[in-house]
Amino acid sequence: MIVNLISDTVTKPSNKMLEAMLSADVGDDVFKEDPTVNDFEEKVASLFEKEAALFFPSGTMTNQTAIKLHTQPGDQLICDHYSHIFNYEGGGVSFNSGVSCKMIKGNRGRITSSQILESINPPDFYHSPKTSLVCLENTTNKGGGAIYELSEIEKISNLCKKHGLALHLDGARLWNALEVTKDKPSKYGALFDTISLCFSKGLGCPVGSVLVGSNHHINKALRIRKVFGGGMRQAGYLAAAGIFALNNNRDDLKKDHVKAKEIGETLENCSFINSIEPIETNIIIFSLKDFIDEELFINRLKEKNILLISLGKGKLRMVTHRDYDENQHDYLLKTLSKINFNA
């Protein structure tokens, strides 16, 4: 038995999802002639009550496309210092768009409207970069799956409108947030100019993210996707997985959240734990006592076929997902309870 909690991206399509993929009606999506992709895009756009959507190979590409369509070279975007677009997208913000980031130290990856207001450069002060975009992340990856309060997002959205700034959401794990808050996706659609939605994490698809926005933004995104090399041909086989996930897999996310909380409860009783960040969704971030070597701990678990990841600076992460079953869960909890380190 291998318990892989490195990420929720390690999931594999279920047999039923594979059946849906194999039976998909496909065409050439570069010419917008793949009926399953077109159907998928329409479904996602409708769910968020946006005018249009575009299917991409990855969430990094959807985020980078959104940044490019909302900015000009030399501009500046505002984001949290934990944000995925800055930390984990290969420097694409500067490489692809020639844009700099003004980082805010928020609360577990979440920034407030007052912090954003303080960070907007005066538009008539040409010595500083022009602030043109605000990027939020919900749930926050490096912040341990933390969820934004919708009321705060509403304040941020109003602030952006007042100052003429675009607002983009990295919603790679928005499905997890929606499962907890029970907010309607349309509420998010009304607050953001563009939203990136990942289907290869909690929803269990093999590949793919979708960008939703206005017709104007998605038409621009189509050209940018081409420049980035993101056009796919018979992509309906992948889009069929997304449709299946929308129809069948969203309710299962609550199981991942329950397991994550149970892992947190077990870790709280382990002598080697220094701290555990609050667990809201499917991400568990914790640190070890100072006398315990992090690499030794990871290898100790690896010897027992349990895989997790280091985020650096003393933070370790586990992520529950739909392929992490009850047998694996029981094995993990028992193994964690038995591990002992001596000072």
C-alpha positions as CSV (number, residue, x, y, z in Angstrom):
1,M,0.0,0.0,0.0
2,I,1.3,3.4,-1.0
3,V,-0.3,6.5,0.6
4,N,0.5,9.5,-1.6
5,L,-0.4,12.8,0.0
6,I,2.0,14.9,-1.9
7,S,-0.8,16.7,-3.7
8,D,-4.4,16.2,-4.8
9,T,-3.0,16.2,-8.4
10,V,-1.9,12.6,-8.0
11,T,-5.5,11.2,-8.7
12,K,-6.3,9.0,-11.6
13,P,-9.5,8.9,-13.6
14,S,-12.1,6.5,-12.3
15,N,-13.4,3.7,-14.5
16,K,-16.6,5.6,-15.1
17,M,-14.7,8.8,-16.0
18,L,-12.7,6.8,-18.4
19,E,-15.8,5.4,-20.0
20,A,-17.1,8.9,-20.4
21,M,-13.8,10.0,-22.0
22,L,-13.7,7.1,-24.5
23,S,-17.3,7.7,-25.6
24,A,-16.8,11.5,-26.2
25,D,-17.8,13.0,-29.5
26,V,-14.7,15.0,-30.6
27,G,-13.4,17.4,-33.3
28,D,-10.5,19.8,-33.7
29,D,-10.7,22.3,-30.9
30,V,-8.1,24.6,-32.4
31,F,-10.8,25.4,-35.0
32,K,-13.4,25.4,-32.2
33,E,-15.0,22.3,-33.8
34,D,-14.9,19.9,-30.8
35,P,-18.5,19.5,-29.6
36,T,-17.5,18.1,-26.2
37,V,-15.1,21.0,-25.5
38,N,-17.7,23.5,-26.6
39,D,-20.3,21.9,-24.3
40,F,-17.8,21.8,-21.4
41,E,-17.0,25.5,-21.8
42,E,-20.6,26.4,-22.0
43,K,-21.4,24.4,-18.8
44,V,-18.6,26.0,-16.8
45,A,-19.4,29.6,-18.0
46,S,-23.1,29.0,-17.2
47,L,-22.3,27.7,-13.7
48,F,-20.5,31.0,-12.9
49,E,-22.9,33.1,-15.0
50,K,-20.1,34.4,-17.2
51,E,-20.4,35.0,-20.9
52,A,-17.7,32.6,-22.0
53,A,-15.0,30.1,-21.0
54,L,-11.9,28.6,-22.5
55,F,-10.3,25.1,-21.8
56,F,-6.6,25.0,-21.1
57,P,-4.1,22.2,-20.4
58,S,-3.1,23.6,-17.0
59,G,-4.0,26.0,-14.2
60,T,-0.6,27.8,-14.6
61,M,-1.5,28.6,-18.2
62,T,-5.0,29.9,-17.3
63,N,-3.5,32.2,-14.6
64,Q,-0.7,33.4,-16.9
65,T,-3.2,34.1,-19.7
66,A,-5.4,36.1,-17.3
67,I,-2.4,38.1,-16.2
68,K,-1.4,38.9,-19.7
69,L,-4.8,39.9,-20.9
70,H,-5.3,42.3,-17.9
71,T,-1.9,44.0,-18.0
72,Q,0.7,45.7,-20.2
73,P,4.5,45.2,-19.8
74,G,5.8,47.4,-17.0
75,D,2.5,47.2,-15.0
76,Q,2.3,45.8,-11.5
77,L,-0.2,43.4,-10.0
78,I,-1.1,43.0,-6.3
79,C,-1.1,39.6,-4.7
80,D,-0.3,37.8,-1.4
81,H,3.3,36.8,-0.8
82,Y,2.1,33.2,-0.6
83,S,0.3,33.3,-4.0
84,H,0.8,30.5,-6.5
85,I,1.3,32.9,-9.4
86,F,4.4,34.3,-7.8
87,N,5.9,31.2,-6.0
88,Y,5.0,28.3,-8.3
89,E,4.6,29.4,-11.9
90,G,8.2,29.6,-12.9
91,G,8.5,33.3,-12.9
92,G,5.9,33.5,-15.7
93,V,4.5,36.8,-14.4
94,S,7.7,38.6,-15.5
95,F,8.7,36.3,-18.4
96,N,5.3,36.2,-20.1
97,S,3.8,39.6,-19.3
98,G,6.7,41.8,-18.2
99,V,4.8,42.5,-15.0
100,S,6.0,42.9,-11.4
101,C,4.3,41.8,-8.3
102,K,3.6,43.9,-5.2
103,M,3.4,41.3,-2.5
104,I,1.2,41.7,0.6
105,K,1.7,39.7,3.7
106,G,-1.8,38.6,4.4
107,N,-3.4,36.0,6.7
108,R,-2.6,32.5,5.4
109,G,-2.6,33.7,1.9
110,R,-5.6,36.0,2.1
111,I,-5.3,39.8,1.7
112,T,-7.8,42.4,2.6
113,S,-9.3,45.4,0.8
114,S,-7.5,47.8,3.2
115,Q,-4.2,46.2,2.5
116,I,-4.9,46.4,-1.3
117,L,-5.8,50.1,-1.0
118,E,-2.5,50.9,0.7
119,S,-0.7,49.0,-2.1
120,I,-2.2,50.8,-5.2
121,N,0.4,53.0,-6.8
122,P,-0.9,56.6,-7.6
123,P,-1.9,56.4,-11.3
124,D,-0.4,59.9,-12.0
125,F,3.0,59.1,-10.4
126,Y,4.9,57.8,-13.4
127,H,8.0,56.9,-11.4
128,S,6.2,53.8,-10.0
129,P,4.7,50.9,-12.0
130,K,1.1,51.3,-13.0
131,T,-1.1,49.1,-10.8
132,S,-3.6,47.3,-13.1
133,L,-4.5,44.0,-11.6
134,V,-5.3,42.3,-8.3
135,C,-5.0,38.5,-8.0
136,L,-6.6,36.4,-5.2
137,E,-6.3,32.7,-4.5
138,N,-9.1,30.6,-3.0
139,T,-8.4,28.3,-1.4
140,T,-4.9,29.2,-0.6
141,N,-2.3,26.6,-1.3
142,K,0.7,27.7,0.7
143,G,-1.8,29.1,3.3
144,G,-3.1,25.6,4.1
145,G,-6.4,25.5,2.2
146,A,-7.7,28.7,3.8
147,I,-11.0,30.1,2.5
148,Y,-11.8,33.8,1.8
149,E,-14.9,35.3,3.3
150,L,-17.2,36.3,0.5
151,S,-17.9,39.6,2.2
152,E,-14.2,40.5,2.0
153,I,-14.1,39.6,-1.7
154,E,-17.1,41.9,-2.2
155,K,-15.1,44.7,-0.6
156,I,-12.1,43.9,-2.8
157,S,-14.2,43.8,-5.9
158,N,-15.8,47.2,-5.2
159,L,-12.4,48.6,-4.5
160,C,-11.0,47.4,-7.8
161,K,-14.0,48.8,-9.7
162,K,-13.5,52.2,-8.0
163,H,-9.8,52.3,-9.0
164,G,-10.1,50.8,-12.4
165,L,-8.3,47.6,-11.6
166,A,-9.0,44.1,-13.0
167,L,-9.6,41.3,-10.5
168,H,-8.6,37.7,-11.2
169,L,-9.1,34.6,-9.1
170,D,-6.8,31.7,-9.0
171,G,-9.5,29.2,-8.2
172,A,-7.5,26.1,-8.5
173,R,-9.2,24.8,-5.4
174,L,-12.3,26.9,-5.5
175,W,-14.4,23.8,-5.7
176,N,-13.2,22.9,-2.1
177,A,-14.1,26.4,-0.9
178,L,-17.6,26.1,-2.4
179,E,-18.2,22.8,-0.8
180,V,-17.6,24.3,2.6
181,T,-19.3,27.7,2.2
182,K,-22.1,26.5,0.0
183,D,-21.9,29.8,-1.9
184,K,-23.3,29.8,-5.4
185,P,-20.6,29.9,-8.1
186,S,-22.5,32.8,-9.7
187,K,-21.6,35.0,-6.8
188,Y,-18.0,34.6,-7.6
189,G,-18.7,35.1,-11.3
190,A,-20.2,38.5,-10.4
191,L,-17.2,39.6,-8.4
192,F,-14.3,38.7,-10.6
193,D,-13.3,39.7,-14.2
194,T,-11.8,36.3,-14.7
195,I,-11.6,33.0,-12.8
196,S,-9.2,30.1,-13.3
197,L,-10.8,26.7,-12.3
198,C,-8.8,23.5,-12.1
199,F,-10.3,20.1,-12.8
200,S,-7.2,17.9,-12.1
201,K,-7.1,18.3,-8.4
202,G,-10.1,17.7,-6.1
203,L,-12.4,16.7,-9.0
204,G,-10.1,14.0,-10.2
205,C,-9.6,14.8,-13.9
206,P,-6.4,13.8,-15.6
207,V,-5.7,17.2,-17.2
208,G,-7.2,20.6,-17.5
209,S,-8.3,24.0,-16.3
210,V,-10.9,26.5,-17.5
211,L,-10.8,30.3,-17.6
212,V,-14.1,32.1,-17.4
213,G,-14.8,35.7,-18.2
214,S,-16.6,38.1,-20.6
215,N,-16.7,37.5,-24.3
216,H,-14.1,40.2,-24.7
217,H,-11.7,38.6,-22.3
218,I,-12.1,35.1,-23.6
219,N,-11.6,36.2,-27.2
220,K,-8.3,37.8,-26.1
221,A,-7.5,34.7,-24.1
222,L,-7.9,32.5,-27.2
223,R,-5.1,34.4,-28.9
224,I,-2.9,34.3,-25.8
225,R,-3.5,30.6,-25.4
226,K,-2.3,30.2,-29.0
227,V,0.9,32.2,-28.3
228,F,1.6,30.0,-25.2
229,G,1.1,26.9,-27.3
230,G,-2.0,25.8,-25.4
231,G,-4.2,24.9,-28.3
232,M,-5.3,21.2,-28.3
233,R,-6.9,19.2,-31.1
234,Q,-9.3,16.4,-30.1
235,A,-9.5,17.7,-26.6
236,G,-13.0,16.5,-26.1
237,Y,-11.7,13.3,-24.5
238,L,-10.3,15.5,-21.7
239,A,-13.3,17.8,-21.6
240,A,-15.5,14.8,-21.2
241,A,-13.7,14.1,-18.0
242,G,-14.5,17.6,-16.8
243,I,-18.2,17.2,-17.6
244,F,-18.2,13.9,-15.7
245,A,-16.5,15.5,-12.7
246,L,-19.0,18.4,-12.6
247,N,-21.9,16.0,-12.7
248,N,-20.6,13.4,-10.3
249,N,-17.5,14.4,-8.2
250,R,-18.2,17.7,-6.4
251,D,-20.1,16.2,-3.5
252,D,-17.2,13.9,-2.7
253,L,-15.0,16.8,-1.7
254,K,-16.5,16.8,1.8
255,K,-14.9,13.4,2.4
256,D,-11.5,14.8,1.7
257,H,-12.1,17.6,4.2
258,V,-13.2,15.2,6.9
259,K,-10.1,13.1,6.5
260,A,-7.9,16.1,6.6
261,K,-9.4,17.2,9.9
262,E,-8.9,13.7,11.3
263,I,-5.3,13.8,10.3
264,G,-4.9,17.1,12.0
265,E,-6.5,15.7,15.2
266,T,-4.0,12.8,15.1
267,L,-1.0,15.1,14.6
268,E,-2.1,17.2,17.6
269,N,-1.5,14.2,19.8
270,C,2.0,13.4,18.3
271,S,5.0,14.4,20.4
272,F,7.0,15.4,17.3
273,I,4.6,18.1,16.2
274,N,5.4,21.8,16.9
275,S,2.4,23.4,15.2
276,I,-0.5,22.7,12.9
277,E,-2.2,25.4,10.8
278,P,-6.0,25.5,11.0
279,I,-7.6,23.0,8.6
280,E,-10.5,24.2,6.6
281,T,-10.4,22.0,3.5
282,N,-8.1,19.3,2.3
283,I,-4.7,20.7,3.0
284,I,-2.7,20.0,6.2
285,I,0.4,22.1,6.9
286,F,2.4,21.4,10.0
287,S,5.9,21.9,11.5
288,L,8.1,19.6,13.6
289,K,9.8,20.2,16.9
290,D,13.2,21.9,16.5
291,F,15.2,18.8,17.4
292,I,13.7,16.7,14.6
293,D,15.3,16.7,11.2
294,E,12.7,17.3,8.5
295,E,14.4,15.2,5.9
296,L,14.7,12.3,8.4
297,F,11.0,12.6,9.2
298,I,10.0,12.5,5.5
299,N,12.3,9.5,4.8
300,R,10.9,7.7,7.9
301,L,7.4,8.0,6.5
302,K,8.6,7.1,3.0
303,E,10.0,3.9,4.3
304,K,6.5,3.1,5.5
305,N,5.1,4.0,2.0
306,I,3.7,7.4,3.1
307,L,4.5,10.3,0.9
308,L,4.3,14.0,1.8
309,I,6.1,17.2,0.7
310,S,8.1,20.0,2.2
311,L,7.2,23.6,1.5
312,G,10.5,24.8,2.9
313,K,11.2,26.9,6.0
314,G,10.0,24.2,8.3
315,K,6.6,23.6,6.7
316,L,5.4,20.1,5.7
317,R,2.2,19.5,3.7
318,M,-0.2,16.7,3.2
319,V,-3.2,16.9,0.8
320,T,-6.1,14.5,0.9
321,H,-7.9,13.6,-2.3
322,R,-10.5,11.2,-3.8
323,D,-8.0,8.4,-4.4
324,Y,-7.0,8.4,-0.7
325,D,-9.3,5.7,0.6
326,E,-10.4,4.6,4.1
327,N,-7.8,1.8,4.3
328,Q,-5.0,4.2,3.5
329,H,-6.5,6.7,6.0
330,D,-6.6,4.2,8.8
331,Y,-3.0,3.1,8.0
332,L,-1.8,6.7,8.0
333,L,-3.4,7.6,11.4
334,K,-2.0,4.4,13.1
335,T,1.4,5.0,11.6
336,L,1.6,8.6,12.8
337,S,0.5,7.6,16.2
338,K,3.3,5.1,16.6
339,I,6.2,7.3,15.3
340,N,8.5,8.3,18.1
341,F,11.5,10.7,18.2
342,N,13.8,11.2,21.1
343,A,15.3,14.6,21.8
